[in-house]
């Protein structure tokens, strides 16, 4: 036996479908500009011994995000929000704060700023059916400190064989390395894989750079010069599109 999941010599190679998360599987909208978000968060931080005024907290958050991007050597630099909050705790805290409290503060920030959050209709059901025929992976521009618990909330965490989140690597799509990491972990060649996303500039361009086919979900506009292999408006359409583009022998 060679390879994963019971592959034998001479068997057809594995096929993989990689997914974007936000805007593709999870319908989300956030508002981090709302002053009430920073006011409530500053009050909570006070209980942890971190004394910072709401407007100062917002200013420090934005400055530290900008600093991470400006100091990165990456063309498509990504930030790590956990590190942003860790540094704010260090700068304004009176006592040593645990990793768990930093994560809790970051998750509170996310929950306060969320305005819309939920799975697109049929997304989970389609993923479960696809797992019977394909290796399934996640490649997302996402903050691990938010995304890992949100996957659990939506019941998606155990549906992916591999999860590649940009905040763990310091760069984001369309950098092809993110796609390559997922394909390497799944032991699937790019020619036997397809990516599903909603953002042409990140998802379509990134998939093409990685040598993959791509299906766009509810994409508004394109402007990339690249054409997707298919476009869908509902997840119920995905299986038929995959059957044509990435048949399982």
N, C-alpha and C positions, 0 to 999 in steps of 0.2 A: 504494500500500500504506500502511496506517495501523496503528499499534500494534505490539506485539511478536509474535514467533513466527508471522509470516506471516498476520496478520489482514488481510482485505480489507474495503472498504466494503460494508456490507450483510451481512457474515458474522455468525454468531451470536457473542455476546460470550464472552470467556474465562470459564471456571469455575475456581475455585481451592479447594483443600482445604489448610487450615492445621492444623498439628499441634503439640500439646504434646510434650515429650520425655520427661522422667522420670516414670515411672508410666504412660506411654501407649505409648511405643515402646521405652524402655529400662527394664528392671526393676532397680531399684537400692535398696540399703539401706546406710546409713553409720552409724558410731558415733564421733562426735567427742568423746565423754566419756571414752573409754578412755585412762587415763594412759600406756599404752605408746605411743600415737600421739604424745603431746607429748614423751615421753622420746626416742624415736627422732628426731623432728624437731629437737629442741634439739641433739642430738649432731651432726646433719648441718649445722645452722647454724653450729656451732663451727668446722667446716672452712672456712666462708666468712667467718670473722672476726666472726661475730655471737654474742656471748657472753650467753646468757640461760638461766636455769634452766627446766626443764620446766613447773613450776607457774606461774612468772612468765610464761612464754611463753603458756600457756593463758589466764591472767588478762588479759594485754595484748591478746591476740587478741579475747576477748569484749568487753573495754572499748571497743576501737576499732570493732568491729561496732556496738555500742550507740550509740557517738558518731555514727557515720555516719547511723544511723536517726534519732536524736534531733535532729540538726542539719539534716535534710532538710526542705524545705518541702512535700514530696510526701505525699499522704494514704496512698499505698501505697509507702512508701519501700523502695528496694532498696540493698544494699551492693555494693561492688566489692572482692572478696577480694584482688585484686592490690594495690589501694591499701592494704589492711590490712597485708599483708606488706611492702610498700614502706616504710610508716611504722615498722614494727618494725625493719626493717633499719637505717633511719636513726637510730633511737633507741639501738640496742644494738650497731651495727656499729663496728668499729675502722677499717675501710677502706671506700672507695667500692665498692659492689657493682653489678654490671651488671643491666640489665633481664632478661637471660636467666637469671641466677641467681635472681632473685626469682620468675620464672615457674617455674623448676625446683623451688624450695622449695614453692611453692603446689601444684604437681602432686604432689610427694612427700606433702604433707599429705593430699591427696585420696586417693592410693593407699593410704596407711596406714590411713585411716579407712573405706575401702570394705569391706563385708562381703558384699554381693551385687551383681553387675553383669553384665548381658547383655541382649541383645535378646529381646523377647517372640517366641514362635514366629510365623513367617510375616510379621513386621512388615516386614522389608526387601523380601521378595518382593512384598508387597502395594503398598508404595511404588513399586517399579519398574513395576508394572503400571499404577498410577494415573497415573504421569507421562506415559503415552501419551495420556491423555484430559484431564488437569487440570494447571493450574499448581499446584505443590506448594511450600509454605512452612513454616517453623518459627517458632513464637512461644512462647518458653519462659522461665519464671522460672529463670534459670541464670547461673552464673558463667562468663564467657567463658574465663577462664584454665583452667578444668576442661573445659568443654563442647566447645571446639573440638578438643582432642586426643581426647576421648571419642567424638565423632562420627567421627573418622578411625579409631579403634580398631574401631568397630562397622561401618565401611563405609557410613556414612550421609551423610558430609559433602557428597558430590557429588550427592545425590538431591534437594536443596532448591534452588529458584531464589533464595530469599531466606531469611536466618536472622536473626531478631530476638531478641536475648538481653537480658533485663532489666538485667543488670549494666552494660551499655554505656549505659544511659539514666538510671539512678537511680530508676526506679519499676518496679513489677511488676503483674501481673494482680491484680485485674480491671480495671486502668486500660485504657480502650479505645484509648489512643494506640498501644500496642504492636501491636494488631491493625491499626490504621489505617496504621501504617508499613509493615507487610508488604503489605497490600492496595495501598497506593500504589506500592510498588516493583514489584508484579506487574501494576499497571494493571487491577485487577479491582474492581468495585463490591461492597459488602458483601452486596447481595441476590443476587449470583452466587457467593457463597463460603460455606464451611462450616468449622467448627472441630471438631477431635477432641481431647478431653482427658479426664482422669480425676477432676478436682477440681471439683465443682459450684460452690463458692464463688468460685473463681478463674476456671475455664475456662468454665463455663456462664454465669455472671453477666457475665464480661468479653466473651464473644462476643455476648451479647444487647445489651450497652451499645454494642457496635460495629456493631450491626445485622445480625449474622450468625446463621445457623442453627448448631446444635451437636449433636454426637453424643458421648455419654459412654461411656467405656471402663472397665468394671469399677468403676464408682463405688460406694462404700459410703456410703449415706445421701445426703441432699440438704439439706433444711432451708433452701433459698434462696428458696422461693416460685416458682421458675422450673421449668418442665418442659422437658427436652431434647426435641429432635425425634426422637431415637432413642437406644437404649442397646444396646451390644454387649458380649459377654464374650470374643470371640475376634476377632483381626484378619481371619480368613477371612470374617467376617460383614460387614465394612466395605463391600465393593464393592456388595453387594446394597442396603445401606442408602443408599449414595450414589446408586445408580441410581434409587431412589425419591424422594430428597430433592433431588438436584442432577443431573438428567439432562443429558447432553451431546447437544445437537441435531446 
